[in-house]
Amino acid sequence: MDHDHMPPPPPPPSSMMNNGSMKRGGNQEMMMMHMTFYWGKNTEVLFSGWPGTSSGMYALCLIFVFFLAFLTECLGHSPFLRGTTGDSANAASGLVQTVVYTLRTGISYLVMLAVMSFNAGVFIAALAGYAIGFMLFGSRTFRNPSGDRETYEIPPPVCAC
């Protein structure tokens, strides 16, 4: 086989995306994913077509990502996860710890996937949710000085890297 005279590769289909815009070709619809941070409400986060181009839906998306990050911190500092809600040696307590840990990990992955949209607003909403959740549940700011929470260690962040 003579490799010097191979035909050139075919041109890309007409439905390919350029500069993050959307084009339709035949029965296909493709969207190029951003690979750098960008500002704007026209994005897709977690689900195809969501939040769309509506400012109200984008605001709802930011609130949702904030809440997921906040809930992750809440669960991470929960007495259920720490095993401080009674006898930590029984099977029921271990099952509750496992369920809370699994829920926390799943929500952390959802936040990570949302941030992978590379939308700067989504990134800031996630950081704000983690920060406020940590301030309320993990820092010394709102702790009872006479409570036993003083002995807790700060857990490492859940990273899906």
DSSP file (Angstrom, degrees, kcal/mol; ACC not computed):
  #  RESIDUE AA STRUCTURE BP1 BP2  ACC     N-H-->O    O-->H-N    N-H-->O    O-->H-N    TCO  KAPPA ALPHA  PHI   PSI    X-CA   Y-CA   Z-CA
    1    1 A M              0   0    0      0, 0.0     2,-0.8     0, 0.0     0, 0.0   0.000 360.0 360.0 360.0 132.3    0.0    0.0    0.0
    2    2 A D    >   -     0   0    0      1,-0.2     3,-0.7     3,-0.1     0, 0.0  -0.783 360.0-175.8 -92.9 108.0    1.4    3.4   -1.0
    3    3 A H  G >  S+     0   0    0     -2,-0.8     3,-0.8     1,-0.2    -1,-0.2   0.628  76.3  70.5 -79.8 -13.7    1.0    5.8    1.9
    4    4 A D  G 3  S+     0   0    0      1,-0.2    -1,-0.2     0, 0.0    -2,-0.0   0.729 102.4  43.0 -74.7 -20.2    2.4    8.7   -0.1
    5    5 A H  G <  S+     0   0    0     -3,-0.7    -1,-0.2     2,-0.0    -2,-0.1  -0.142  78.3 141.3-119.5  37.2   -0.8    8.9   -2.2
    6    6 A M    <   -     0   0    0     -3,-0.8    -3,-0.1     1,-0.1     0, 0.0  -0.553  57.3-107.8 -77.1 144.2   -3.5    8.4    0.4
    7    7 A P        -     0   0    0      0, 0.0    -1,-0.1     0, 0.0    -2,-0.0  -0.361  40.5 -99.3 -67.9 152.5   -6.7   10.5   -0.2
    8    8 A P        -     0   0    0      0, 0.0     0, 0.0     0, 0.0     0, 0.0  -0.301  47.3 -90.6 -67.7 157.4   -7.2   13.4    2.3
    9    9 A P        -     0   0    0      0, 0.0    -3,-0.0     0, 0.0     0, 0.0  -0.313  51.6 -94.3 -65.4 153.9   -9.6   12.9    5.2
   10   10 A P        -     0   0    0      0, 0.0     0, 0.0     0, 0.0     0, 0.0  -0.298  46.4 -97.9 -66.3 154.4  -13.2   13.8    4.6
   11   11 A P        -     0   0    0      0, 0.0     3,-0.1     0, 0.0     0, 0.0  -0.331  48.7 -90.6 -68.4 156.1  -14.3   17.3    5.6
   12   12 A P        -     0   0    0      0, 0.0     4,-0.0     0, 0.0     0, 0.0  -0.320  52.9 -91.3 -64.9 151.5  -16.1   17.7    9.0
   13   13 A P    >   -     0   0    0      0, 0.0     3,-1.7     0, 0.0    12,-0.0  -0.215  32.1-115.5 -60.7 154.9  -19.8   17.4    8.9
   14   14 A S  T 3  S+     0   0    0      1,-0.3    12,-0.1    -3,-0.1    10,-0.0   0.627 111.2  67.9 -68.6 -11.7  -21.8   20.6    8.5
   15   15 A S  T 3  S+     0   0    0     10,-0.1     8,-0.4     2,-0.1    15,-0.3   0.407  72.5 119.9 -89.9   4.2  -23.3   20.1   11.9
   16   16 A M    <   -     0   0    0     -3,-1.7     2,-0.3     1,-0.1    14,-0.0  -0.329  64.0-118.2 -68.4 153.8  -20.0   20.6   13.7
   17   17 A M        -     0   0    0      5,-0.1     2,-0.4     3,-0.0     5,-0.1  -0.643  22.6-163.7 -96.8 148.5  -19.9   23.5   16.2
   18   18 A N  S >  S-     0   0    0     -2,-0.3     3,-1.9     3,-0.2    14,-0.1  -0.999  70.2  -8.2-130.2 134.3  -17.7   26.6   16.0
   19   19 A N  T 3  S-     0   0    0     -2,-0.4     3,-0.1     1,-0.3    -1,-0.1   0.787 122.4 -61.2  55.7  34.7  -17.0   29.0   18.8
   20   20 A G  T 3  S+     0   0    0      1,-0.2    -1,-0.3    13,-0.1     2,-0.1   0.554 103.0 130.4  75.3   7.2  -19.5   27.5   21.2
   21   21 A S    <   -     0   0    0     -3,-1.9    11,-0.6    10,-0.1     2,-0.5  -0.428  55.8-119.2 -89.6 170.1  -22.5   28.2   18.9
   22   22 A M  E     +A   31   0A   0      9,-0.1     2,-0.3    -2,-0.1     9,-0.1  -0.922  29.2 177.3-114.7 132.6  -25.1   25.7   17.9
   23   23 A K  E     -A   30   0A   0      7,-0.6     7,-0.9    -2,-0.5     2,-0.4  -0.944  19.9-137.2-128.1 152.6  -25.8   24.6   14.4
   24   24 A R  E     +A   29   0A   0     -2,-0.3     2,-0.4     5,-0.1     5,-0.2  -0.906  20.3 175.8-111.6 139.2  -28.2   22.0   13.1
   25   25 A G  E >   -A   28   0A   0      3,-1.6     3,-1.8    -2,-0.4     2,-0.2  -0.908  60.7 -47.0-142.4 112.8  -27.5   19.6   10.4
   26   26 A G  T 3  S-     0   0    0     -2,-0.4     0, 0.0     1,-0.3     0, 0.0  -0.476 119.2 -24.3  66.1-129.1  -29.9   16.9    9.4
   27   27 A N  T 3  S+     0   0    0     -2,-0.2     2,-0.3    -3,-0.1    -1,-0.3   0.318 118.2  96.6 -97.3   6.9  -31.4   15.2   12.4
   28   28 A Q  E <   -A   25   0A   0     -3,-1.8    -3,-1.6     2,-0.0     2,-0.4  -0.718  47.2-173.6-103.5 148.2  -28.4   16.0   14.6
   29   29 A E  E     +A   24   0A   0     -2,-0.3     2,-0.3    -5,-0.2    -5,-0.1  -0.969  13.2 180.0-136.5 122.2  -27.9   18.9   17.1
   30   30 A M  E     -A   23   0A   0     -7,-0.9    -7,-0.6    -2,-0.4     2,-0.4  -0.904  12.8-161.3-123.7 150.9  -24.5   19.3   18.7
   31   31 A M  E     -A   22   0A   0     -2,-0.3     2,-0.3    -9,-0.1    -9,-0.1  -0.997  19.8-130.0-131.8 129.9  -23.1   21.8   21.1
   32   32 A M        -     0   0    0    -11,-0.6     2,-0.3    -2,-0.4   -14,-0.1  -0.609  25.0-129.4 -78.2 134.0  -19.4   22.5   21.7
   33   33 A M        -     0   0    0     -2,-0.3     2,-0.1     1,-0.1   -13,-0.1  -0.661  21.4-116.5 -84.7 136.4  -18.4   22.4   25.4
   34   34 A H        -     0   0    0     -2,-0.3    -1,-0.1    83,-0.3     4,-0.1  -0.443  22.4-169.5 -67.8 143.8  -16.4   25.3   26.7
   35   35 A M  S    S+     0   0    0     -2,-0.1     2,-0.3     2,-0.1    -1,-0.1   0.229  70.2  50.1-118.8  10.0  -13.0   24.4   27.9
   36   36 A T  S    S-     0   0    0     82,-0.1     2,-0.0     0, 0.0    -2,-0.0  -0.958  98.4 -85.9-139.9 157.9  -12.2   27.7   29.6
   37   37 A F        +     0   0    0     -2,-0.3     2,-0.3    82,-0.1    82,-0.2  -0.364  51.2 174.9 -64.9 143.8  -14.2   29.8   32.1
   38   38 A Y  B     -b  119   0B   0     80,-1.8    82,-2.7     2,-0.1    83,-0.4  -0.979  26.7-125.5-146.8 156.3  -16.7   32.1   30.6
   39   39 A W        +     0   0    0     -2,-0.3     2,-0.2    80,-0.2     3,-0.1  -0.786  55.8  90.3-100.2 145.9  -19.4   34.5   31.9
   40   40 A G        -     0   0    0     -2,-0.3    81,-0.2     1,-0.1    -2,-0.1  -0.546  68.1-114.2 144.1 155.6  -23.0   34.3   30.7
   41   41 A K  S    S+     0   0    0     -2,-0.2     2,-1.3    12,-0.1    -1,-0.1   0.604  88.9  92.6 -89.5 -13.2  -26.4   32.8   31.3
   42   42 A N        +     0   0    0     11,-0.1     2,-0.3    -3,-0.1    11,-0.2  -0.677  64.2 114.1 -85.2  94.1  -26.5   30.7   28.1
   43   43 A T  E     -C   52   0C   0     -2,-1.3     9,-0.9     9,-0.9     2,-0.4  -0.909  61.8-122.0-149.8 170.7  -25.1   27.5   29.4
   44   44 A E  E     -C   51   0C   0     -2,-0.3     2,-0.5    73,-0.2     4,-0.1  -0.998  27.0-176.0-123.5 128.2  -25.9   23.8   30.1
   45   45 A V        -     0   0    0      5,-3.4     2,-2.3    -2,-0.4    69,-0.1  -0.979  63.5 -34.5-130.6 119.2  -25.5   22.5   33.6
   46   46 A L  S    S+     0   0    0     -2,-0.5     2,-0.3    67,-0.3    68,-0.0  -0.137 125.3  52.5  69.8 -41.6  -26.0   18.9   34.6
   47   47 A F  S >  S-     0   0    0     -2,-2.3     3,-2.0     3,-0.4    -2,-0.4  -0.941  95.0 -95.6-128.8 148.0  -28.8   18.2   32.1
   48   48 A S  T 3  S+     0   0    0     -2,-0.3    -4,-0.0     1,-0.3     0, 0.0  -0.404 110.2   6.4 -61.3 125.0  -29.2   18.7   28.4
   49   49 A G  T 3  S+     0   0    0      1,-0.2    -1,-0.3    -2,-0.2     4,-0.1   0.448  97.5 156.3  83.4   0.4  -30.9   22.1   27.7
   50   50 A W    <   +     0   0    0     -3,-2.0    -5,-3.4     1,-0.3    -3,-0.4  -0.928  65.9   4.2-111.5 130.5  -30.9   23.2   31.4
   51   51 A P  E >  S-C   44   0C   0      0, 0.0     3,-0.6     0, 0.0    -1,-0.3  -0.987  92.2-172.0 -89.8  -0.1  -31.0   26.0   32.4
   52   52 A G  E 3   -C   43   0C   0     -9,-0.9    -9,-0.9     1,-0.2    -2,-0.1  -0.558  52.1 -48.3  84.4-148.6  -31.4   27.2   28.8
   53   53 A T  T 3  S+     0   0    0     -2,-0.2     2,-0.3   -11,-0.2    -1,-0.2   0.372  97.6 112.4-109.7   2.7  -31.3   30.9   27.8
   54   54 A S    <>  -     0   0    0     -3,-0.6     4,-1.9     1,-0.1     5,-0.1  -0.601  60.4-145.1 -80.7 134.4  -33.8   32.3   30.4
   55   55 A S  H  > S+     0   0    0     -2,-0.3     4,-2.3     1,-0.2     5,-0.2   0.878 101.1  54.2 -64.0 -37.8  -32.3   34.6   33.1
   56   56 A G  H  > S+     0   0    0      1,-0.2     4,-2.1     2,-0.2    -1,-0.2   0.899 108.9  46.7 -64.4 -41.1  -34.8   33.2   35.7
   57   57 A M  H  > S+     0   0    0      2,-0.2     4,-2.2     1,-0.2    -1,-0.2   0.856 110.5  53.3 -70.1 -33.8  -33.7   29.6   35.0
   58   58 A Y  H  X S+     0   0    0     -4,-1.9     4,-2.3     2,-0.2    -2,-0.2   0.917 108.8  49.4 -64.9 -42.5  -30.1   30.6   35.2
   59   59 A A  H  X S+     0   0    0     -4,-2.3     4,-2.2     1,-0.2    -2,-0.2   0.909 110.7  50.4 -61.9 -41.6  -30.7   32.2   38.6
   60   60 A L  H  X S+     0   0    0     -4,-2.1     4,-2.5     1,-0.2    -1,-0.2   0.888 108.5  53.2 -62.2 -39.0  -32.5   29.0   39.7
   61   61 A C  H  X S+     0   0    0     -4,-2.2     4,-2.5     2,-0.2    -2,-0.2   0.919 108.8  48.7 -61.3 -44.9  -29.5   27.0   38.5
   62   62 A L  H  X S+     0   0    0     -4,-2.3     4,-2.5     1,-0.2    -2,-0.2   0.902 111.9  48.7 -63.5 -41.1  -27.1   29.1   40.6
   63   63 A I  H  X S+     0   0    0     -4,-2.2     4,-2.7     2,-0.2    -1,-0.2   0.904 111.1  51.2 -64.1 -41.1  -29.4   28.6   43.6
   64   64 A F  H  X S+     0   0    0     -4,-2.5     4,-2.4     2,-0.2    -2,-0.2   0.921 111.7  45.7 -62.9 -46.0  -29.5   24.9   43.0
   65   65 A V  H  X S+     0   0    0     -4,-2.5     4,-2.3     2,-0.2     5,-0.2   0.909 112.9  51.5 -65.1 -41.8  -25.7   24.6   42.8
   66   66 A F  H  X S+     0   0    0     -4,-2.5     4,-2.7    -5,-0.2    -2,-0.2   0.939 110.7  48.4 -57.2 -48.1  -25.3   26.7   45.9
   67   67 A F  H  X S+     0   0    0     -4,-2.7     4,-2.9     1,-0.2    -2,-0.2   0.892 109.8  51.7 -62.6 -41.2  -27.7   24.5   47.8
   68   68 A L  H  X S+     0   0    0     -4,-2.4     4,-1.9     2,-0.2    -1,-0.2   0.923 112.6  45.2 -62.2 -43.5  -26.0   21.3   46.7
   69   69 A A  H  X S+     0   0    0     -4,-2.3     4,-1.7     2,-0.2    -2,-0.2   0.911 114.0  49.4 -65.8 -42.1  -22.6   22.6   47.9
   70   70 A F  H  X S+     0   0    0     -4,-2.7     4,-2.3     1,-0.2    -2,-0.2   0.918 110.4  50.5 -61.5 -44.6  -24.1   23.9   51.1
   71   71 A L  H  X S+     0   0    0     -4,-2.9     4,-2.8     1,-0.2     5,-0.2   0.850 104.9  58.0 -63.6 -35.0  -25.8   20.5   51.7
   72   72 A T  H  X S+     0   0    0     -4,-1.9     4,-2.1     2,-0.2    -1,-0.2   0.924 109.3  44.2 -59.9 -45.1  -22.5   18.7   51.1
   73   73 A E  H  X S+     0   0    0     -4,-1.7     4,-1.4     2,-0.2    -2,-0.2   0.899 111.8  53.5 -67.2 -40.1  -20.9   20.7   53.9
   74   74 A C  H  < S+     0   0    0     -4,-2.3     3,-0.4     1,-0.2    -2,-0.2   0.939 113.2  42.4 -59.0 -47.9  -23.9   20.1   56.2
   75   75 A L  H >< S+     0   0    0     -4,-2.8     3,-1.2     1,-0.2     6,-0.3   0.853 109.4  59.1 -68.6 -34.0  -23.7   16.4   55.6
   76   76 A G  H 3< S+     0   0    0     -4,-2.1    -1,-0.2     1,-0.3    -2,-0.2   0.780 113.2  37.6 -66.1 -26.8  -19.9   16.4   56.0
   77   77 A H  T 3< S+     0   0    0     -4,-1.4    -1,-0.3    -3,-0.4    -2,-0.2   0.192  90.5 127.4-108.4  14.4  -20.2   17.9   59.5
   78   78 A S    <>  -     0   0    0     -3,-1.2     4,-1.6     1,-0.1     3,-0.5  -0.432  65.3-131.7 -72.0 142.5  -23.3   15.9   60.5
   79   79 A P  H  >>S+     0   0    0      0, 0.0     5,-1.8     0, 0.0     4,-1.2   0.766 108.0  64.3 -64.3 -22.8  -23.2   13.9   63.7
   80   80 A F  H  45S+     0   0    0      1,-0.2     5,-0.1     2,-0.2    20,-0.1   0.894 105.1  43.4 -65.8 -38.1  -24.6   11.0   61.7
   81   81 A L  H  45S+     0   0    0     -3,-0.5    -1,-0.2    -6,-0.3    -5,-0.1   0.819 113.8  51.3 -75.2 -31.0  -21.4   10.9   59.6
   82   82 A R  H  <5S-     0   0    0     -4,-1.6    -1,-0.2     1,-0.0    -2,-0.2   0.657 105.4-127.0 -80.5 -16.7  -19.2   11.3   62.7
   83   83 A G  T  <5S+     0   0    0     -4,-1.2     3,-0.2    -5,-0.2    -3,-0.2   0.815  71.6 125.4  75.1  29.6  -20.9    8.5   64.6
   84   84 A T      < +     0   0    0     -5,-1.8    -4,-0.1     1,-0.2     3,-0.1   0.160  40.0  94.1-105.6  18.2  -21.6   10.6   67.6
   85   85 A T  S    S-     0   0    0     -6,-0.5     2,-0.4    -5,-0.1    -1,-0.2  -0.111 103.9 -62.8-101.9  36.7  -25.3   10.0   67.8
   86   86 A G  S    S+     0   0    0     -3,-0.2     2,-0.8     7,-0.0    -1,-0.1  -0.944 108.2  12.7 126.0-147.3  -25.2    7.1   70.3
   87   87 A D    >   -     0   0    0     -2,-0.4     3,-0.8     1,-0.2     6,-0.2  -0.570  56.5-173.5 -73.3 107.9  -23.7    3.7   70.1
   88   88 A S  T 3  S+     0   0    0     -2,-0.8    -1,-0.2     1,-0.2    -4,-0.1   0.448  73.4  70.7 -83.7   1.7  -21.4    3.8   67.0
   89   89 A A  T 3  S+     0   0    0      4,-0.1    -1,-0.2     5,-0.0     2,-0.1   0.579  77.5  93.8 -94.9  -9.3  -20.6    0.1   67.2
   90   90 A N  S <> S-     0   0    0     -3,-0.8     4,-1.8     1,-0.1     5,-0.1  -0.424  81.7-117.6 -86.3 163.5  -24.0   -1.3   66.2
   91   91 A A  H  > S+     0   0    0      1,-0.2     4,-2.3     2,-0.2     5,-0.2   0.848 110.9  56.7 -67.0 -36.4  -25.0   -2.2   62.6
   92   92 A A  H  > S+     0   0    0      1,-0.2     4,-2.3     2,-0.2    -1,-0.2   0.910 107.6  48.4 -64.0 -41.5  -27.8    0.4   62.3
   93   93 A S  H  > S+     0   0    0     -6,-0.2     4,-2.5     1,-0.2    -1,-0.2   0.906 111.5  49.9 -64.6 -41.5  -25.4    3.2   63.2
   94   94 A G  H  X S+     0   0    0     -4,-1.8     4,-2.1     1,-0.2    -1,-0.2   0.871 110.3  50.8 -64.4 -36.5  -22.9    1.9   60.6
   95   95 A L  H  X S+     0   0    0     -4,-2.3     4,-2.5     2,-0.2    -2,-0.2   0.907 110.0  49.2 -67.3 -42.3  -25.7    1.8   58.0
   96   96 A V  H  X S+     0   0    0     -4,-2.3     4,-2.6     2,-0.2     5,-0.2   0.924 111.2  50.1 -63.0 -44.1  -26.7    5.4   58.7
   97   97 A Q  H  X S+     0   0    0     -4,-2.5     4,-2.6     1,-0.2    -1,-0.2   0.910 111.3  49.3 -59.1 -42.4  -23.1    6.5   58.4
   98   98 A T  H  X S+     0   0    0     -4,-2.1     4,-2.5     2,-0.2    -2,-0.2   0.908 111.7  47.8 -65.4 -42.5  -22.8    4.7   55.1
   99   99 A V  H  X S+     0   0    0     -4,-2.5     4,-2.5     2,-0.2    -2,-0.2   0.928 114.0  46.3 -64.6 -45.5  -26.0    6.2   53.7
  100  100 A V  H  X S+     0   0    0     -4,-2.6     4,-2.6     2,-0.2    -2,-0.2   0.915 114.1  48.6 -64.5 -42.3  -25.0    9.7   54.8
  101  101 A Y  H  X S+     0   0    0     -4,-2.6     4,-2.5    -5,-0.2    -2,-0.2   0.913 112.5  48.0 -63.0 -43.2  -21.5    9.3   53.4
  102  102 A T  H  X S+     0   0    0     -4,-2.5     4,-2.5     2,-0.2    -2,-0.2   0.904 112.6  48.8 -64.7 -42.0  -22.8    7.9   50.1
  103  103 A L  H  X S+     0   0    0     -4,-2.5     4,-2.4     2,-0.2     5,-0.2   0.922 111.9  49.2 -62.6 -45.4  -25.3   10.8   49.8
  104  104 A R  H  X S+     0   0    0     -4,-2.6     4,-2.2     1,-0.2    -2,-0.2   0.912 112.2  48.2 -61.3 -43.4  -22.6   13.4   50.5
  105  105 A T  H  X S+     0   0    0     -4,-2.5     4,-2.1     2,-0.2    -2,-0.2   0.915 111.3  50.0 -65.1 -43.2  -20.3   11.8   47.9
  106  106 A G  H  X S+     0   0    0     -4,-2.5     4,-1.8     1,-0.2    -2,-0.2   0.902 111.7  47.6 -62.1 -42.1  -23.0   11.7   45.3
  107  107 A I  H  X S+     0   0    0     -4,-2.4     4,-2.2     2,-0.2    -1,-0.2   0.881 108.9  55.1 -67.5 -37.2  -23.9   15.4   45.9
  108  108 A S  H  X S+     0   0    0     -4,-2.2     4,-2.4     1,-0.2    -2,-0.2   0.904 107.0  50.6 -61.1 -40.9  -20.2   16.3   45.7
  109  109 A Y  H  X S+     0   0    0     -4,-2.1     4,-2.7     2,-0.2    -1,-0.2   0.889 107.5  53.3 -64.4 -38.6  -20.0   14.7   42.3
  110  110 A L  H  X S+     0   0    0     -4,-1.8     4,-2.2     2,-0.2    -2,-0.2   0.914 109.4  48.3 -62.1 -41.6  -23.0   16.6   41.1
  111  111 A V  H  X S+     0   0    0     -4,-2.2     4,-2.5     2,-0.2    -2,-0.2   0.922 111.1  51.2 -63.4 -42.8  -21.4   19.9   42.2
  112  112 A M  H  X S+     0   0    0     -4,-2.4     4,-1.5     1,-0.2    -2,-0.2   0.922 110.7  48.1 -60.0 -44.4  -18.2   18.9   40.4
  113  113 A L  H  < S+     0   0    0     -4,-2.7   -67,-0.3     1,-0.2    -1,-0.2   0.876 110.2  52.1 -65.1 -36.5  -20.1   18.1   37.2
  114  114 A A  H >< S+     0   0    0     -4,-2.2     3,-1.6     1,-0.2     5,-0.4   0.919 108.8  49.9 -64.3 -43.2  -21.9   21.4   37.5
  115  115 A V  H >< S+     0   0    0     -4,-2.5     3,-2.1     1,-0.3    -1,-0.2   0.803  97.0  70.8 -65.6 -28.1  -18.6   23.3   37.8
  116  116 A M  T 3< S+     0   0    0     -4,-1.5    -1,-0.3     1,-0.3    -2,-0.2   0.518  76.6  79.7 -69.0  -2.7  -17.3   21.4   34.8
  117  117 A S  T <  S-     0   0    0     -3,-1.6   -83,-0.3     2,-0.1    -1,-0.3   0.646  98.9-136.8 -71.4 -14.0  -19.7   23.5   32.7
  118  118 A F    <   +     0   0    0     -3,-2.1   -80,-1.8     1,-0.3     2,-0.5   0.647  52.6 147.2  64.6  18.7  -16.9   26.1   33.0
  119  119 A N  B  >  -b   38   0B   0     -5,-0.4     4,-2.1   -82,-0.2    -1,-0.3  -0.757  45.6-146.5 -84.2 124.7  -19.5   28.8   33.7
  120  120 A A  H  > S+     0   0    0    -82,-2.7     4,-2.5    -2,-0.5     5,-0.2   0.849  96.9  54.9 -62.6 -35.8  -18.0   31.3   36.1
  121  121 A G  H  > S+     0   0    0    -83,-0.4     4,-2.3     2,-0.2    -1,-0.2   0.903 108.4  48.2 -64.0 -41.2  -21.3   32.0   37.9
  122  122 A V  H  > S+     0   0    0      2,-0.2     4,-2.2     1,-0.2    -2,-0.2   0.903 111.3  51.4 -64.7 -41.5  -21.8   28.3   38.6
  123  123 A F  H  X S+     0   0    0     -4,-2.1     4,-2.4     1,-0.2    -2,-0.2   0.923 111.5  46.2 -61.1 -45.6  -18.3   28.1   40.0
  124  124 A I  H  X S+     0   0    0     -4,-2.5     4,-2.6     1,-0.2    -1,-0.2   0.885 110.7  53.2 -66.5 -38.7  -18.8   31.1   42.3
  125  125 A A  H  X S+     0   0    0     -4,-2.3     4,-2.2     2,-0.2    -1,-0.2   0.901 110.1  48.4 -62.7 -40.5  -22.2   29.7   43.4
  126  126 A A  H  X S+     0   0    0     -4,-2.2     4,-2.5     2,-0.2    -2,-0.2   0.932 112.3  47.9 -65.2 -45.8  -20.5   26.4   44.3
  127  127 A L  H  X S+     0   0    0     -4,-2.4     4,-2.7     1,-0.2    -2,-0.2   0.909 111.9  50.1 -61.3 -41.8  -17.7   28.2   46.2
  128  128 A A  H  X S+     0   0    0     -4,-2.6     4,-2.7     2,-0.2     5,-0.3   0.902 110.2  50.5 -64.4 -40.7  -20.2   30.3   48.1
  129  129 A G  H  X S+     0   0    0     -4,-2.2     4,-2.1     1,-0.2    -2,-0.2   0.922 113.4  44.7 -63.1 -44.2  -22.2   27.2   49.1
  130  130 A Y  H  X S+     0   0    0     -4,-2.5     4,-2.5     2,-0.2    -2,-0.2   0.916 114.9  49.5 -64.0 -42.8  -19.2   25.4   50.4
  131  131 A A  H  X S+     0   0    0     -4,-2.7     4,-2.6     2,-0.2    -2,-0.2   0.937 114.6  41.7 -65.0 -48.4  -17.9   28.6   52.2
  132  132 A I  H  X S+     0   0    0     -4,-2.7     4,-2.3     2,-0.2     5,-0.2   0.888 114.9  52.3 -69.1 -37.7  -21.2   29.4   53.9
  133  133 A G  H  X S+     0   0    0     -4,-2.1     4,-2.5    -5,-0.3     5,-0.4   0.920 112.3  45.4 -62.0 -42.7  -21.8   25.7   54.7
  134  134 A F  H  X>S+     0   0    0     -4,-2.5     4,-2.7     2,-0.2     5,-2.4   0.916 111.0  53.1 -66.3 -42.0  -18.4   25.4   56.3
  135  135 A M  H  <5S+     0   0    0     -4,-2.6     7,-0.5     3,-0.2     6,-0.2   0.905 116.8  38.5 -59.9 -40.9  -18.8   28.7   58.2
  136  136 A L  H  <5S+     0   0    0     -4,-2.3    -2,-0.2    -5,-0.1    -1,-0.2   0.866 133.7  19.3 -78.0 -36.9  -22.1   27.4   59.7
  137  137 A F  H  <5S+     0   0    0     -4,-2.5    -3,-0.2    -5,-0.2    -2,-0.2   0.696 131.1  30.2-110.7 -22.5  -21.2   23.8   60.3
  138  138 A G  T  <5S+     0   0    0     -4,-2.7    -3,-0.2    -5,-0.4    -4,-0.1   0.723  98.5  75.0-114.5 -26.6  -17.5   23.4   60.3
  139  139 A S  S   <S-     0   0    0     -5,-2.4     3,-0.4     1,-0.1     4,-0.0  -0.285  82.9-113.9 -85.5 174.6  -15.8   26.6   61.6
  140  140 A R  S >  S+     0   0    0      1,-0.2     3,-0.8     2,-0.1    -1,-0.1   0.474  93.2  96.5 -83.1  -2.3  -15.7   27.8   65.2
  141  141 A T  T 3  S+     0   0    0      1,-0.2    -1,-0.2    -6,-0.2    -5,-0.1   0.891  97.9  20.3 -57.4 -45.7  -17.8   30.8   64.3
  142  142 A F  T 3  S+     0   0    0     -7,-0.5    -1,-0.2    -3,-0.4     2,-0.2   0.121  94.5 126.1-115.1  21.0  -21.1   29.3   65.5
  143  143 A R    <   -     0   0    0     -3,-0.8    -3,-0.0     1,-0.1     3,-0.0  -0.504  65.0-116.7 -81.1 148.7  -20.0   26.5   67.8
  144  144 A N    >   -     0   0    0     -2,-0.2     3,-1.6     1,-0.1     5,-0.3  -0.754  21.1-146.5 -79.6 118.0  -21.2   26.1   71.3
  145  145 A P  T 3  S+     0   0    0      0, 0.0    -1,-0.1     0, 0.0     5,-0.1   0.791  98.6  46.7 -61.3 -26.7  -18.0   26.6   73.5
  146  146 A S  T 3  S+     0   0    0     -3,-0.0    -2,-0.0     3,-0.0     2,-0.0   0.538  96.3  98.4 -91.1  -5.5  -19.3   24.1   76.1
  147  147 A G  S X  S-     0   0    0     -3,-1.6     3,-0.7     1,-0.1    -4,-0.0  -0.240  82.5-117.9 -78.6 169.3  -20.3   21.5   73.5
  148  148 A D  G >  S+     0   0    0      1,-0.2     3,-1.2     2,-0.1     4,-0.2   0.383  94.5  93.2 -87.3   4.5  -18.2   18.5   72.4
  149  149 A R  G >   +     0   0    0     -5,-0.3     3,-1.6     1,-0.2    -1,-0.2   0.682  65.3  80.8 -70.7 -15.1  -18.0   19.7   68.9
  150  150 A E  G <  S+     0   0    0     -3,-0.7    -1,-0.2     1,-0.3    -2,-0.1   0.763  86.3  57.8 -61.0 -24.8  -14.6   21.4   69.8
  151  151 A T  G <  S+     0   0    0     -3,-1.2    -1,-0.3     2,-0.1    -2,-0.2   0.543  81.3 111.4 -86.4  -6.1  -12.9   18.0   69.4
  152  152 A Y    <   -     0   0    0     -3,-1.6     2,-0.3    -4,-0.2   -75,-0.0  -0.373  61.6-137.4 -67.8 144.7  -14.0   17.5   65.8
  153  153 A E        -     0   0    0     -2,-0.1    -1,-0.1     1,-0.0    -2,-0.1  -0.712  26.5-104.2 -94.2 154.3  -11.3   17.6   63.1
  154  154 A I        -     0   0    0     -2,-0.3   -77,-0.0     1,-0.0   -16,-0.0  -0.690  42.2-128.9 -76.4 121.8  -12.0   19.4   59.9
  155  155 A P        -     0   0    0      0, 0.0     3,-0.1     0, 0.0    -1,-0.0  -0.369  24.5-102.0 -72.4 151.8  -12.6   16.6   57.3
  156  156 A P        -     0   0    0      0, 0.0     2,-0.0     0, 0.0     3,-0.0  -0.413  46.2 -97.3 -67.5 149.4  -10.6   16.7   54.1
  157  157 A P        -     0   0    0      0, 0.0     2,-0.6     0, 0.0    -3,-0.0  -0.364  36.6-110.7 -66.5 147.6  -12.6   18.0   51.1
  158  158 A V        -     0   0    0     -3,-0.1     2,-0.5   -54,-0.1     0, 0.0  -0.700  42.5-177.3 -79.1 120.4  -14.2   15.4   48.9
  159  159 A C        -     0   0    0     -2,-0.6   -50,-0.1     1,-0.1   -51,-0.0  -0.978  25.2-164.9-124.7 130.3  -12.3   15.5   45.6
  160  160 A A              0   0    0     -2,-0.5    -1,-0.1     1,-0.2    -2,-0.0   0.013 360.0 360.0 -99.8  28.1  -13.1   13.4   42.6
  161  161 A C              0   0    0      0, 0.0    -1,-0.2     0, 0.0    -2,-0.0   0.487 360.0 360.0 -73.6 360.0   -9.8   14.1   40.9
